Amino acid sequence: MKTILITGSSSGYGLETARHFLAKGWNVIATMRKPNADVLPRADHLRILPLDVTNEESIAAVITAAGPIDALANNAGIGVVGAFEATPMSHIRNVFNTNTFGVMAMCQAVIPQMRERRSGIIVNVTSSVTLAPFPLAAPYKASKQAIEGFTEALVDELAYFGIRTKLVEPGYAPTTRFTANSAISPMDLIPPAYQGFAEPIFREFGNPKMTTRETDVAEAVWAAVHENSDRLRFPAGEDAVALFNARFG
């Protein structure tokens, strides 16, 4: 059986992706900052390991414990909503440490073994915010946009060694706890001067016309892992697909 390592598997897209690959018979290494075995079904081909993608020692320990990895799904992330003016730089750095540098660190940790085997696939989960302007999400968008460019640059660099690189771009899922990992509430980042601008945006997010299901993302990751063509982007969810089509046609 092949093995996939998934970051950010305690909830949301990562959890559903772990469930999906387990159901398909893959060995799954589900990583979480705070391991919780209760969120996944018990299975002989499941391992739950602690991982903090911002900590190099934690990453090294997971890679050593995991053994050969056929696929890496970088899903762990921090959501942030608010006016850029009001967002502390310390918080922005935390967002980049997880969403950008954490992804890069995981890639750097797993590439050597894939290069030696001349096979493997890396799937970086970004966001549909990369497909269109999204006000009140500037740091988050920037952190995900950086991974889009990073992944594009890796495609040819790693293809030389037989490693495939893909992007999954989820839309907005009301069922996910988008800012759960954030240390700051969105309302703390909306100064009075921005309330008139922010209110209609928040109303729209409260009653969206199109959304993404967690299963949409799991299926997109599955499709990306099994895609052997040069296709790079896999929008996940009807809202993400609509944005993707509007941008790329």
N, C-alpha and C positions, 0 to 999 in steps of 0.2 A: 504494500500500500504506500501511496505517496503521503508526504507530510507537509502540512501548512502551518506556519506560525502567524498568529493574528494578534496584533496589539490592540489594546482598548476593548477587551472582550467582556467586560462586566455588565454592559448594558448596550442598548441601541443597536447601531449597525454592526458593530463588532460582535456582539452576542449573537445576533441573528445569523451572521456569516459563519460563526463557529457551529451553530446548530445545523446550518445548511450543509457544510462540508462533512460534519459527523454523519448526517443522514445519507450522504453520498458515499460513505465508506472510507473517507480519508482519515489518516492519523491527524489529529488536531492538537496543536499546542496553543491553548488559549491563555493569553497573558493579561494580567490585571495589576494595577498598583496595589490593590488589596484583594487577594484571591478569595473567591466565594464559590465553593463547589456547588452550592444549591441552585445556581442560575442555569446550569447545564445538566442534561441527562447523564447518568452514570454510564460510562462506556470504557471498554478496555483500550480503545484507540483514542482516548482523550487524556491529555495532561494539562493541568492548570498550574501555571507558574507565576510568581510575582515578578513584575517588571515596571521600572520607572524609566521611561525613554529619555529622560533628561539626566540620567545617572550612568556614566560609562561603566562603572563596576557592575551595576545591575544588568546592563546590556550584555556584558561579557559573560556573566554567570548564566544568563538564559541561553545564550548561544552555545556555551559549553554543555549545558544540561540537555539541550534540544537534540544535539547530534545532527545528522544530515537533514537539511531543509530543502524541500523541492520548491516551495512557494512561500513568499513573505507578503502578507497583507498589512500595510501600514495604515491603521485606522485610528489609533489613539489621537485625541485632539482636545483642545479647549475652545469653547465658543465664547464670543464676547460681542455684546451689543451696546452701543452708546455713542455719544458724540465724541469724535476724535479729540477735540479741544479739552474735554473733561476726563479723558482716559489717562491715568498716570503712566509715565514711561516705564515704571517698574512692572506694571501689569502687561504692557505691550511686550516687554522683554520675556515675560513668562509665557505669553502666547506663542512667541517665536521659538522659545526653547522647546516647547512641546510640538507645535504644529510643523515647524520647519526644521530646526536643528535635531529634534528627536527622530524625525523621519530620515534625515541624512545619516545620523549615527547608526540607525538600524540597518540602512542599506550598506554602509561601510563595513558593518560587522558581518553581514551575511555574504557579501560579494566574493570574498576569497574562496570559500568552499564551493560556491557555484562556479566560479571561474575554473577551479581545479577539475571539477567534474564536467565542465563545458555544458552545463544545463542548469535551468532554474528560471523562475519568474518572480519579478517584483511588481506588486500592485500597490500603487500609492493612492489612497482615498483622499480626494481633495473636497471640492464643493461646487455647487452650481453658482456660487457667488463669483467664481472666476469667469463666468460666461456673460455677465452683464454688470452694469453699475449697481452697487448695493449700498446706499447711504446708511449711516449708523453702524457700519461693520467694517470700517477702513482697516484697522489692524488685523482683524480676522481674514479679510479678503487678501491683504498683502501677504500674510503668512501662507495662505493656500496658493496664491498666485506664484509665489516663489517656488513652491514644490512643482507646480505645472512646468515652469521653465527648467527646473532641475531635472525633472523626469524626461523632458524633451531632449535635454543634453545627453542623458544617459543612454538613450535608445541605441544609437550607433556605437557608442563607446563600449557598451556591454554586449551588443549583438555579435561583435567580433569574437566573443568568448562563448557564444551560444546561450546567452542570458536574455530573456525577453523582459521588457519593461512596459507597464501599462498604467493608465489613469482611470479611476472610477470617480465620477462627479455626481454625488447625490444632491437631490433637491431638498426641500424643507419638509421634515416629518414632524407634525405636531406632537406625536407620541414620544419623541426623544427629548431628553433633558439637555437642551442645547447649551445652556450656560451653567449646568450643574457643577462642572469642574472649575468654574470661575470663582475667584475670591471676591468678586464685586457684583452686586445686583445691577441689571440694566438700568433700573430707575435711579441708581446712584450716579449714573453717567449721563443723565439728561438734565442739564441746567435749565432754569426757567426760560432762558432766551430760546431754547430749542424745543420747548414743549409743543408749540403750535406746529412746528415742522414734524415732530416725532409722532404726534397723536394719530394722524391718518395712516402712517406707516404701521404702527402697532395694531390699529384696527384691521388693516388688511391682513396682517399675519395672524390675527385672531380668527379671521374668517376667510381663509385662502380659497381661491377658485380651483387650484390644482395643488396636490401635495405628493409626497413620496412615502411609500411604505417601507418599513425596515426590510421586508422580504425583497423589495425591488433592488436594494443595495446588495444583499446577499447574492441574488441571482446575477447581478452585474459583475461582482467579483468572481463568481464561478465562471461566467462567460469570458471574462478577461484572462483568467488563468488558462483557459482552454483555447484561446485564440492564437493561432499560429501565423496569422497574416501580419502585415505592418500596421494594422489598425491600432491607434494609440488611445483614443478617448472612448469611454463607456458612460454616457449619462445615465443616471438611475432615477426613475420616477418621472411621472408625466410632466411635472413642472420643469425638471431639469432637461428633459427631451425637448420641450418647447423652446427653452432658452438656447439649447444647443443648435436646434434647427434654425432659429432666428439668426444666430451668429455665423454658423458654418454652411447653412443652406442644405 
